[in-house]
Amino acid sequence: MFLSIMNGTFLWISMAVPLLFDLKDEKYTCPTQALKFVTEIKLLWDKLVGLTTDGVPAMCGKKSGLVGMVREKMREENCAGELTVYHCIIHQEALCAKALKMEHVMTTVTQVVNFIRAKGLNHRQFKSFLEECGSEYADVPYHTEVRWLSRGKVLNRCFELREEICQFLETKGKDTAELREQKFLCELAFLCDISSHLDALNLQLQGRGRIITDMYAAVRAFKTKLCLWENQMLQGNPCHFPCCQSIKAQISTAVFPCAQFAEKLSVLAAEFSRRFADFDAQKCKFELLSNPFAVDVENAPTNIQMELIELQCNDTLKSKYDDAVGAAQFPRFIPDTMPQLRTQAAQMLSMFGSTYLCEQLFSSMKMTKTTYRRRLTDEHLRSILRISSAQSLSPDIDELASKKRCQVSGLGTSD
Ligand SMILES: *[C@@H]1O[C@H](CO)[C@@H](O)[C@H](O)[C@H]1NC(C)=O
């Protein structure tokens, strides 16, 4: 569980199921534990503005899920504020990809990869290929559906090596009729291309210091791209789909199922719209953070309208905004005379758009707790996780060095 606290005022909780496991013996603990923790460290419930989860039942169940419990708790504590609940953007994106309904292609590819892995380990041509595949498949996935995406790289290598793969399978007496079918090759090409595009979006969404407005902008850009791709595909011009282009050049144009793929792109766009409807509803609030000078005052909430006009007419602030590096920095310059705007900005900045930090911490923990480190103590593990999860923790070298000096001189005198 990650807590984000802005100016000691607002609180946002990000939580993914892996972190409901007890760090020590990986025992599942229930969401009640998380609630207890918030109370224990004396955080005030009425400061909580939001919750980001990975959307599984343990989180979202009406009664026993974390979200339900938090709402109940806030009611008990008579909290006036509204709780915003988000489903992690990255998970949402991955679930969108399922709308393509192309698991059958992935299944065939997986079988081929597994066969090559079993029989072709020493085959020079496949060595680097398998290394790449290995890294994609090795980890035991907690969210198989989510990890589905990072297979884009494997798909692309399969596509590049398709001729070599067929030849290899044939020398081993395998039937390659399906792999050589034009219909299959077209589908493989399409899945490769769209997976690469989704992977690229995924990379944009991951990483440290992503604020929610940036993530939302990336998703919006992707939706716009989908529309463009759909139209181009309908016109038989998959110019942003390199694998499709290369297959299309090989087979007769009539065979390439443009209409069918355009339909898939349209379904994907619809799925994005549906899944990100929560975010669209918050569009106004996001704009207030990402570009307060462009917000239409009349449509803004009444409690901030006066301050917003003052902000927009203040040239000093405008030039600060233009110079400041991005939306994340600007709120620092909003003067005390505009308390409502400051509050809004702090709330927005405290949001976690994804449960990325949770998952990343969980992987560091798994990597640290390997079988090679049997003597790892709880204390040690906690320190390692603290360092690996800190956004900006730098050692105070002077302090450390001065402590060391003391010890050395201390030793000197005792000699
Ligand atoms: C504009 O904002 C600056 C910085 O907060 C402030 O010092 C100044 O008084 C404001 N100007 C006007 C005209 O309100």
The ligand as an SDF file (V2000), in Angstrom:
LIG
                    3D

 14 14  0  0  0  0  0  0  0  0999 V2000
    0.1820   38.3080   -9.2010 C   0  0  0  0  0  0  0  0  0  0  0  0
    0.7880   37.2170   -8.4910 O   0  0  0  0  0  0  0  0  0  0  0  0
    1.9480   37.5690   -7.7860 C   0  0  0  0  0  0  0  0  0  0  0  0
    2.6110   36.3180   -7.2580 C   0  0  0  0  0  0  0  0  0  0  0  0
    1.7580   35.6180   -6.4270 O   0  0  0  0  0  0  0  0  0  0  0  0
    1.5860   38.5540   -6.6960 C   0  0  0  0  0  0  0  0  0  0  0  0
    2.7270   38.8970   -5.9520 O   0  0  0  0  0  0  0  0  0  0  0  0
    0.9440   39.7750   -7.3330 C   0  0  0  0  0  0  0  0  0  0  0  0
    0.4950   40.6630   -6.3340 O   0  0  0  0  0  0  0  0  0  0  0  0
   -0.2210   39.3800   -8.2450 C   0  0  0  0  0  0  0  0  0  0  0  0
   -0.6550   40.5550   -8.9850 N   0  0  0  0  0  0  0  0  0  0  0  0
   -1.8870   41.0370   -8.9270 C   0  0  0  0  0  0  0  0  0  0  0  0
   -2.1600   42.2270   -9.7610 C   0  0  0  0  0  0  0  0  0  0  0  0
   -2.7460   40.5250   -8.2380 O   0  0  0  0  0  0  0  0  0  0  0  0
  1  2  1  0
  1 10  1  0
  2  3  1  0
  3  4  1  0
  3  6  1  0
  4  5  1  0
  6  7  1  0
  6  8  1  0
  8  9  1  0
  8 10  1  0
 10 11  1  0
 11 12  1  0
 12 13  1  0
 12 14  2  0
M  END
$$$$
